[in-house]
Amino acid sequence: MEVTKDYTVHIDSKKRVTLRGAQYQYYNVKEYQNGCIILEPRELTVPEGISQETMRDMDRRGCHVICFDSVASFFEI
């Protein structure tokens, strides 16, 4: 892997580090005993739907979802 940036940062009074020109908003952090810190970019996505396992779990626990055509129909109940 090629190094694209090499610079020194400091930790502020709240123990934060600022990344210059960060390409991602979220990172997974791995901190090792020797002081090395690895940042891996993460992109949060909205799930496509509810998994079958989750649906089965909801059924077992008696959870029910009510669908409404509009906000007005919600208040008519």
N, C-alpha and C positions, 0 to 999 in steps of 0.2 A: 504494500500500500504506500502511496506517495504522499509526502507531507505537502500540504497546500498553504498552510499558515503556521508560523512559529512566532509566538509572542509571550510575554510574561504578564501575568495578571496577579492581582492581590485580592485577598478576602477582606470585605468591608466589615464594619462593626457588627452587622447582623449575619455574618458568616456566609455572604453571597459572593458569587463570582459573575462577572459580566462577560458574555461571549460577543466578540466583535463580528458583525455581519452574519449572525447565526441564520442558517437556512431553514431551520425548523423551529416550531414553538415549543415542542415537548421532546424531552430526552429521557432515556432510561439511564440511570447512573449506577455504575459498579465501582465501589471503593475497596481497595485492597489493603492488607495490613502494612505493606511497604510504602503506603502513601500514594500509590498510583490511582488515578481516577479515569475511568473509561465512560465516555458519553456515547450512547447509541441513539440516533434519531428515531422518534416515534411519530406516526401519523394516526391520530384518533379518527375512527370512522364510525358512522352510524350503522348498526347491524341491519341486515336486510330484513330480518323478521325474528320471530320468537322460535327458538329451536323446539323440536318435538319433545326433547327431554324436559325442557322448561314447561311446556304445555301439560305434560303428564304430571309434573310436580304440582302445578297449579290445580289440576283436577283432583289430585289426591288430597290437597289441603283445603279444597272447597272454595277456591277463589273464583269469582265470577266477574266477567267484563260486560258492561252494558254499553251498547252502541246507540248513539243519538244522531238524528238527522241534522239537528242544529242546536245552537245554544238555547234557543227558546224551548225546544222540546225537553231539554234537560230540566228546566225549571217548572214544567207542567206536571212532572211526576209527583 
